[in-house]
Amino acid sequence: MVKKDAAVEAKRKGTPAIEAEGTFSVGNFFKGTKEELSKVVWPSRQQLISESAAVILMVSLSATLIYLVDRLFRWVSQQVF
């Protein structure tokens, strides 16, 4: 039932449905890929730099926190044993 619905929807949109045909077309794949990439909203240079800096900062803070907790557990285990 789902495959039939997908085939009907694909015919209505005018796009080939791989599930309905049961075959794979390289040309259709690249055409679909090009269509999807044209829908992508690429970030500006400033936004890319800003978000990359935020990711690097958060990774650094997380690594530091994990390191400090590890050192704390190491110290506590040395005190106990």
matplotlib code that plots the C-alpha trace (Angstrom):
import matplotlib.pyplot as plt

x = [0.0, 2.8, 4.7, 1.5, 1.0, 4.6, 4.2, 1.0, 2.6, 5.7, 3.5, 1.6, 4.8, 6.4, 9.4, 10.3, 9.9, 12.6, 10.3, 7.6, 9.9, 12.2, 15.2, 17.9, 18.8, 22.1, 20.8, 17.7, 20.0, 22.2, 19.2, 17.5, 20.8, 21.2, 17.6, 18.1, 21.4, 19.8, 17.4, 20.2, 20.7, 24.4, 25.7, 27.6, 31.3, 30.7, 28.1, 30.4, 33.3, 31.0, 29.4, 32.8, 34.2, 31.3, 31.7, 35.5, 34.8, 32.2, 34.4, 37.3, 35.2, 33.7, 37.2, 38.5, 35.5, 36.0, 39.7, 39.1, 36.5, 38.9, 41.7, 39.3, 38.3, 42.0, 42.9, 39.9, 40.8, 44.4, 43.3, 41.0, 43.4]
y = [0.0, 2.4, 1.7, 2.3, 5.6, 6.6, 5.8, 7.8, 10.8, 10.6, 10.5, 13.5, 15.4, 14.3, 12.7, 9.0, 6.8, 4.2, 2.1, 2.0, 1.2, -1.2, 0.1, 2.7, 5.3, 7.2, 10.1, 10.4, 10.2, 13.1, 15.1, 14.7, 15.5, 18.7, 19.7, 19.1, 21.0, 24.0, 24.1, 24.3, 27.6, 28.0, 30.1, 33.3, 33.5, 35.4, 32.9, 30.0, 31.5, 32.4, 29.0, 27.2, 29.2, 28.3, 24.6, 24.7, 26.6, 24.1, 21.1, 22.6, 23.3, 19.8, 18.2, 20.4, 19.4, 15.7, 16.0, 17.7, 15.1, 12.3, 13.9, 14.2, 10.6, 9.6, 11.6, 10.1, 6.6, 7.1, 8.4, 5.3, 2.7]
z = [0.0, 0.9, -2.4, -4.3, -2.6, -3.2, -6.9, -7.2, -5.4, -7.6, -10.8, -9.5, -8.9, -12.1, -10.5, -10.9, -7.9, -7.5, -5.3, -8.0, -10.9, -9.1, -11.0, -10.5, -13.0, -12.6, -14.6, -12.4, -9.3, -10.5, -11.6, -8.2, -6.4, -8.4, -7.6, -3.9, -3.7, -5.4, -2.4, 0.2, 1.9, 2.3, 5.3, 4.8, 5.5, 8.7, 9.9, 9.0, 11.0, 14.0, 14.2, 13.8, 16.6, 18.8, 18.0, 18.8, 22.0, 23.2, 22.3, 24.2, 27.2, 27.2, 26.9, 29.7, 32.0, 31.2, 31.9, 35.3, 36.3, 35.3, 37.4, 40.4, 40.2, 39.8, 42.9, 44.9, 43.9, 44.9, 48.3, 48.8, 47.5]

ax = plt.figure().add_subplot(projection="3d")
ax.plot(x, y, z, "-o")
ax.set_aspect("equal")
plt.show()
